[in-house]
Amino acid sequence: MKTPNKKSETPARKISTALLGEEVAKNWDLQFRHLQISNFNASTMQAEATQLRNLLTSSNDNSNELKRNTADLQALNKLINTALSTLKSHIKIIAWQSNILQSEYAKYGLLKIGASYKFPVDNSFRQVALQTLISKLQEANNPIANQAQGLNFWTDLQTRHAALWNNSNQLRSNTSQLAQQTDVLTEKVRNDLKRVKKMLEIEYTGADLKRQKRTIGFLKESL
């Protein structure tokens, strides 16, 4: 029977784990250096907790950048959609006969979506369509190329769209990788904390144990 994947913890719980790990490691080194764990020490714990905190900072920065990039991409797509009506008007002048208009639209990267011709909504297909448009506008003596919304105009939009879409894909990939890395490291730091707790429980009992736990940084009994 397949074991279900463990659900990722929230960023808030992860950062709490990282900060607790750093605090406990610091206090272990300062006040409990006489207590030892085989093949493990405060320096190792400190390094792992700090690495987790740094990765979480990177994850947060990546998330903020993805939000900005998504907003910029949405705004650019809105501009592209608005400019489409002018492009179609130019194409209609070239191919005013209804029997060739549809094939002319296709040459400029437009697809029939619903009742009208548009650029695809999917950004991967939209980028292909924009590249098709640029290739058509680059043809010798293309009558639209020198218009205000001609080759230079659409080349700029296509270049910006490509950059934003590529960045979006990279940021989403980063999101997945960082989530996996912080999941693994959070579990490791939590296990480190449990080992330290166990170390204290071997050395102290009763009220003294509670006091020493607080001294080393455990403010709550649950972990």
C-alpha positions, 0 to 999 in steps of 0.5 A: 500500500502506497504511503501518502506524501506528507503535507508541507508545513506552512512557511510560518511554522517552518520559520518558527522551527528555524528560529527555535533551532538557532536559539537552542543551538546557541544556548546549548553551546553557551550554557550546556556544553557539558552535555554531549550527543554522539555524532552531533553538536551545537555547531551542526544544529546551528548551521542547519537551522541557519540554512533553513532560515536562509532558504525560507528568506529566499523562498519568500523573496521568490514568492514576492518576485513571482507575484510582481512578474505575474502582475506584469505579465497580465498587464502586458497581455492586456496591452497585447489584446488591446493592440490586436484590434488595430492589427486585425484592421490592417489585415482586413485592408490587405485581405478584404475578401472574406474568402482569404481573410481567415487564412491571412489571419493565420499567417499573422499568428491569429487563431479562431477562438470562439467566434473571432480570431485572437492570440491564444490565451495560454502563454506558451502558445501565445509566444509561438503566435507572437513569433509567427507574427514577427516572422510575417512582419519581417517579410520584404514589403510587408504593408503592416511593418512600417505602421505605428503598430508594426514590426517595431511595436510587435517586436517589443511586445514579443520580446517583453512577453518572452522575458516575462514568461520565461521568468515566470517559468523559472520562478515557479520552478524555484518555488517547487524546489525551495518548498522541497528543500525547506520541507527536508531541512525543516524535518531535520531541524525538528529532529535535531530539537527532539534530540536535544530534548531527549538529551535534557530528559536524560540529564534532568528530571521534574521541575529542574527539567522544565527549568532547563528546557526553558533555559535552553530555549524551549518555551513550549512543551510541544514541538 
